[in-house]
């Protein structure tokens, strides 16, 4: 029986994909508009498994999208708005060309606009989904908020990003949800726990920004357009979850503390409110005023399937978290002019501390440097000339390291002019077999409640002992050199005598008694286990054996890397010790 002729590339994976040009023609959009629509809707290109089949036998480089995604875009109302905007630009250009100014004004008043609210709801059906995807949105908004007001980006976008970023920082302070901070070359990494979801973002350092030429700012601006809408919704929901007013307002009592005359000198009336909010030194107003009631202890019920040990562990973890949130409670900090104000103020306020700075530096200073209640002054210069008794003068790294260590670290390592300890990343968790630096071991000892200062004293004593031993060894060596010449003569005489006795005597024949060999049970057991393991590997299938070898190779590589790092650290420590010895000898001389 003759059937229909089967044609190539009309079934299977070839019909599931569509090229970018065909998709663009189907939607009747230009390439920039198509890119913009795909970014807003969260649709990305796909790499087919059998590219040659999908490309109808051709090997040319093409971008493919799923056909179902493009069909989904056909019903998007924003597509019509893009077309309307195209018509608007054409009419506006025509009116400018004809110098019809009344038409220009009328067209500008009726400029087509669109909202992304429905896209946010469509992409994130639940609030938790939005929080899980908040990392990129925050990083992009913090980046745009630092841009200079040049022609590369709209001023309104930069202002909006700054406002949303400040609102989010104020929420993190109010909820005390910051957990980790890390100062890297790229910027400052923060991690906060928002409604049980870890949210990590990066903020750039406040340096003068130079726009790179190889970056397409239109693509970035499209992402930012969506992210600002998303962040606005998230901020609104988060503020209401804490009974805070949105848009945020400074609390009445705190507003009185921030001197109103100060704002007039610092910023214009239109900007002074946002500047006060971005100072991060004042508490926010609440929808319903909080009533001061006695703390009631909540009843705890065991979770289904949870043992008593797990319940105790969870309780201890909760207590440690509450203690971490109150790390700087009762401490008053003052920031010098040379330290980065915003990150330090944000971190200190997140953990219950009070912070202020010089009123000429920024709006929002709550107390002066002469305040006797200041406990810690953060400085970043080699030495401080005028020091107040009863106040710690520390370098900024102490604040960040204390937050990551979950305790107030000893201040001796962070005094002005002192060589700082390494800034360890809190995002790295060492597993079994990994290299753990000695600073991390010291930190773990501090967290356990041990005193690593005793260990340091022991190390110093051992170093001194070693030096004394070295000196005594040198003296002994000098004495030995004197006795060597005498010993050599004695040895020559002994050899002469031995040669004479060997020539006289015959070769000695001895019978030694045998020794009873005891069997090592542990060694035999290990040998048996290794033999069983070898046989088990032999019995594996080819695929399983390949996977096993890959796993073992990865483990061995990890061990090699750990040993390499340990050797490098040992070499570094010995070099440092040698330098110390040389400097001590030079001082003695």
N, C-alpha and C positions, 0 to 999 in steps of 0.2 A: 504493500500500500504506500502510495506517495503522500507525504505530509508537506506542511509548509516549510519552506527553506529557512534554516536557522542562520540569521545574520550575525556577524561579529559585532561586539561592543553594544548590543541592544538589550542585554540582560546582565544580571549579577552586579558586581561592584562598579561597573562602568556607568550604571544608571543612578547610583547613589551619590555621585559627586558632580560638581559643576565648577567650571573654571571661573576666575574672578571677572574676566571680561564679559562672559555670558551672563553672569549674575548681575553685573552692573547694567548691562543693556536691558535685562529683564525688569529691573527696578527703575530704569530710566534716570539714573543718577550719575553725576560726575565722580571721578575717582576720589577727590577729597571728601565729598558728601557721603560716598559709600563707606569710606574708612571711618568717618565720624559716626555713622549709623551703627556700624558693626561694634565700635568701641562702646557706645552708649547701651546697646542691647546685650553686650557680652558675648558676641559671636566671633569665633576665631577660626583661622584656616586649619585644615586637617591634612595630614600626610597619609595618602592611601597606602595600603599594604602592598598592592600590586599596581605600582604607578604606571607601568607601561600599558596595562589593560585599560585603566581609567583614561589614560591619555590617547587611547585609540591607536596603539602601536607606536606612537611617537615617544622620543626620549627627551624632548625639549623641556626646559625648566618652566613649570607653570604652577600657579597658586590655586589650590582647590578648596572649595567649601562644600559642606554637606548640603544636598539639595533641599532637605526638609527645613534647614535653617533659613535658606533663602525664601522658601515658600512662607515661612513664619514671618519674615520681614515685609512681605507684600501687604499685610494688613495693618502695618504700623502707622498710626496717625501722624507721626513726626515727618514721615516721607512727604506728605502733602505740605507740611510747614516749610520744608526745605525748598520745595518747588515755588511756594508763595514768596519765600525770601528771594529766590532767584529773579522772579518777576519784579519784586520791589526794587532790587538793585538796578535792574534794567531801566525801569521807569524813572528812578532817581537820577541815573546818569543822563537820561534824555532831558529831564527837567533842568539839570545843571547846565547842559549844553545849550539849551534854549533860553537860559537866564529867567526861567519862570519861578520866581522865589516863593510866590504864594503856593504853587504846586509842591515845591520842595518842602515847605513847612507842613503842608497837609499830609504828604507822604510820610514824613518823619513822625508825625503824631499817630499815624496808623501803621506803624512798623510792625510786621508780624512777629509774634513771640510764641514760645512754647514752654511747657513745663515737663519736668522729668519725674514727677511724683509717681505716675502709674508704672514707670519702668522700675523704680526702686521697689515698689510693692510686688511687681512681677518677678524680679530677680531674687528678692529676699522675702519669701512668704511669712517667715517668723522673725522676731526680733533677735533671737540667738543666731540665726543665719547671718544677719547684718553684722553682729559683733564679731563673728568668726572671720569675716572678710574686711575687717576695719583696719588691718595693719597697713595695707597699701594706701588707703584713703588718708590716714593720718600722716604717713610719711610724705605723701605728695602735698598735702595742705601745709605742713610745716616747712617744706622746701619752698613752695610758692610764697609763703608769708615772709621769707627773707629776701625775696627778689627786690632789686632797686626799681624805682618807678620810671622805667625806660619804655621805648616803643615796642619791646619784644612781647610784653604781656599787658593786658588791660589793667588799669589801676584799680578798677572795681573788683576784679578777681583777686588781686593781691590783698586788698583791704578785707574782703570777705573771708579769705583763707586765714588771715591774721585773727579776725574776730572769732572764727570757729575754733582755731587752735587754742586761743586764750580761754574760751569757754570750756573746752575739754580739760585743759590743765587745772582750771578751777574746780571742775567736777572731781578729778583725781585727788585733789587736796581735800575736798569736803568729805569724800568717801574713804580717804586713806587707803587707796587700793594699789599704790605703787609697791613693787616687790623687788625689782632689780634695776641697776644702773651700770652702764659700762662706757668708759671714755675710749673711743677708738680713733683711728686716723680719719675715717669718713665723717664722724660726728658722734653724738651722744645717743646710745641705745637705751631705751627705757622699756620696762615690761610692767604692766599693771594687770591686776586680776579684776575684770569688770563682770559682775554677776556670774562669777564662776568660770569665765572664759579668759584665758591669757591673751592679752593684746600687746604686741611688741611693735614699736615704731622708732624711727631715727630722726633726730633733729640736727640740722647742720650747725656748725659753729658760726658765730656772728662776725665773719670776716667780710671784707669788701668783695662783692660778687662780680665776676667777669663772665659774661655770657659766652659759652663755647659756640663755635661756628658750625660744628658737626651735629648739632642737636636740633630736631624738628620740634619747635615750640608749639606748633598747631596741634600735633598729636598729644603732647603733654597737656595743653590747654583743654582738649576734649575730655581727657581722663579727669582733669580737675573739675570740669563742669559737672560731671556725674558725681564725683566724690564729695563736692561741696553740698550737693543736694542730700546725699546719703548721710553725711556727717551732721547736717542740720536736723534731720529727723532723729538721729541717734542721740544727739545732745538734748533735744526736747524731751525724749523718753527718759533719759538718764536723770535729768534734773528733777523731773516729776517723781521719779522713784525715790528720791531723797527729800521730798517735800520742799524743793527749792524753786524759787520763781524763775521763769524763763520768758524772755531774755533775762540774764542774770542781773541782779541789783545788789549793790553793796549794802551790808547790814547798817541800820541807822546808827548804832553805837560806834561801829568801826568808821563810819563816814564822818562822825564828829572828830575822831582821833586824827584822820587824814585832814590836815589843816586846809580849809577851802582857799585861803589866800595863796597857798603854795601852787595850786593847779593853774591859776591865772598866769603866773610867771612862766610855768613850764610848758603849757600847751594851750591851744585855742579852745573855746567853749565846746565846739563840736567834737574835739578829739580828747578832751581832758577825762571824760568818763571812761572811754576805752583804755586810756593810759593808766587810770587808777585801777581798773580791773586787771590789766596786764602786769601791774606791779606785784600781784600775787601775795600781798601782805595783809589783805582785809578779808574777813569772813563774809559769806553771802547771805542775803535776806531769804527767809523762808515763807512759804504760803501761809502756814498756820504756825503761830509762835509756839516754840517748844515749852512744855511745862516741866519744871524740875521735880521729878518724883523719885522716890527711893527705888534703887535698882532691885527688881524682883528676879529671883533665881528661877530660871525656866526648868520645868520637868523634862527629863531626858528619857526617851523610850528606846529600847534596843531595836535596831534595824533587823528585818527578817533575815535569818541565816548568818548573822554576825555574832562572833564569839566574844567573850568578856575581854580577852586580850586585844582583839581588834578595836573594841569599844574604848578601852583605855588608851590605846595608841592614837585613836582619832581625837580623844579628849586632850591628850598631851599636845598634839599637833595644833589644835585650836587655841590652846593656852599660849603656845610659842608664837602663833600668828598674832594674837592680841598683844603680846609683849613687844613683838616687832613693830606693830603699828604705833606704839607709844615710846619708841626708841629715844627721841629727842624731847620728850615731854618734860617741862620744867627747866629746859635750857634756853638761854637767850644768846643769840648770835649777832655779831656785827660784821658786815662785809666791807672790806677795804675797797678803794676805787679800782685797783688793778685786777681784781678777781671777776670771773664771769657771774654777773648778778642773777640773771633769770634762772639758769639751771640750779644754782645753789639755793636760791630762795624757794624754788619749786620743791626740791628734795627735802629741805629742812622743814617746810610747812607740811609736807606729806606725812611726816613722822612726829607731828605734834610740837615741833619747836617754834619759837618766836624769832623773827629775823628783821633786821633793819639795816640801813646804809646811810651814807651821807646824803642830806636832802638836796644838795646841788647835783648829785649824780642822777637821780630819778625821783619821780613823784611817788608818794606812798610810804616814805620813811616814818616809822612810828616812834623811834627814840634815837637819841644822839650818842656819839662815841664816848661821851663823858658819863653816861649812865652807869652807876655803880653796880647795877644788877646784871650786867653783861657777864656771861660765863665763858664764852668762846669768841675770839676775834679771828676771822679768816683773813690771812695775809699771804701775799705771793712775792715777797722781796727777801733778799738775803738776811737782813736783820732789821729789827724794829728799835728805833732810838728811845722813844718814850714808852715804857711798859708800865701797866697798872698791876699792882699786886693782887693776886687772887683771880687772875684772868688768864686763860690759856690762849697762846698765840700759835695758830696752827696753819698748815698749808691746806689748800682746798681738797686735796686727795683724801684727807682723813674722813670727810663727810661721806664721800662715795664708797670708800672701803668699809666704813662702819655699817652702812646700809646693806652692803652685800654680805658682810660677816654676821649681820643680825645682832650685833652688840657694839657698844662703844669701845673701840680699840684703844690700847695704850697710847698716850699722846707723845711719848718720848721719841718715837720714830718719825714724827710729822712736825717737829719744831722748825721755825724758819732757818733756812740755810743748811738743814740736814739732808743728806742724800736719801731720797724717798724709797720705800720698798716697792717691788714690782706691783703694778695694778692688775690683779688677776681677774679674768672674765668669770662672772657668775653663771654664764650660759654654758660653760663646759662642765660636764659631770664625768669624773674619772671612773672607769670600770676596772674590773679585776685584770691585772697585767699591764695596765697603762702606767706611764711615767707620771709620778706625782711630785711636783717641785717642793723643796723643803719649806718654802713660804706657805704653801697650802697645808702642809702637815702641821706647821706651827699654828695656823688659823683653826684647823680642826681641833687641835689640843686646847686652844682658847675656848672654843665652843663647848667642849666637854667639861670645862671648868678647871682644867689643869693650868699650871703656871709655867709657860715656856721660858720665862726669865731664868729659872734655875738651870735649865738645859744650857742656856747661853753662857751662864757663869761657869758651868762645867767645861764647856767648849773652850772658853778663854783660859781657864786653869790648865786644861790639857795642852793648849798651845804654848803657854808659859813653860810647862814641864818639858815639852818637846824642845823648846829653845835651850833650856838648861841642859837637857840631855845632849843636844848638838854641841854645846860648849864643852861639856865633859868628854864627849867622844873625840873632839879635836885635840884636847889635852892628852888623852890616851893614845891617839894616833902619833903624836909627836914623840911620846915615850917609846912606843913600839918601833918607830923608825930607828931610834938609837940602838935598841936591842937586836934589830934585824941582822946587822953585820956579825954580831957574836953568834947568833943562832945559825947562820949560814955555814960558819966554820965548823960548828958542832955537827951539823948535818953531813958535811963532807966526810968527817972522820967516821961517823956511823955507817955511811954507805961503804966505805973501804973495809970496815970490819965485817959487814954483811956479805960482801963479795967473797971474802976469805972463807967464811963459815959455809957458804953455799957450795963452794968448790970441794970442801972436805966432806960434807954430809951427802948422803944419797937422797933421792926423792921421797918425801913422806907419804905413806899410805894410811888413811884413816877410815874407820867404820863408824858412822854416826847413827844413833838410835832414832827410829822413826817416831813421828808425832801423830797423835790421834786427830783427825780432821773432823771438826764439828760442822754439821749441816746448818746453814743459816735459813731458817724457815721463811723469814720475811723476803729474802732474796729469791728463794724458790717460788714463792707465791707471785712475786713481781714478774719473774720469767714466764710463769704459766699464763698470767694475764696478758703479757705482751704477745705470747705465742697465739693465744685465743684471738686477740685483736687482729694479728696478721692474717690468721685464717679467715676471720670474718670479712676482712677487706678483700681477700682473694675470692670469696663467695659472692661479693656484690655484683650487681649488674653494671654494665659499662657506663650507663648514664649516672647511676648512683655513685659509682667510683669517681667519676669526673667531678661531680658536685662535692663529694667528700674531700677530694684533693684540693679543690678551690677553697673550701672552708679552712682546711689545715694550712694552706699557703697564706691565707689572710691572717690567721692567728700568728704564724711564724713571722710574718712581716711586721705585725704590731709589736711583737716581742723585740724584734731587731731595732725598730724605731725607738722603743722605750729604752733599750740598752744604749743606743746611740746618743739619745738625749741625756741619759745619766752620765755617760762618759764625758760629754761636752760640759756638763755642769761640774763634774769633778775637776776637769782641766781648768775651768774658770775659777773655781774655789782655790785650787792650788796656786794659780797665778796671783790671786788676790792676797793669799797668805804670804807668798814670796815678797810681794811689794810691801806688805806691812812689816815684814822682818827687815827689809832694806831700810825702810824709813826709820824704824826703831834703832838700828845700828848707826844710821846717820845722826840721829839725835844724841845717842850716847857718845859718839865721836865728837 
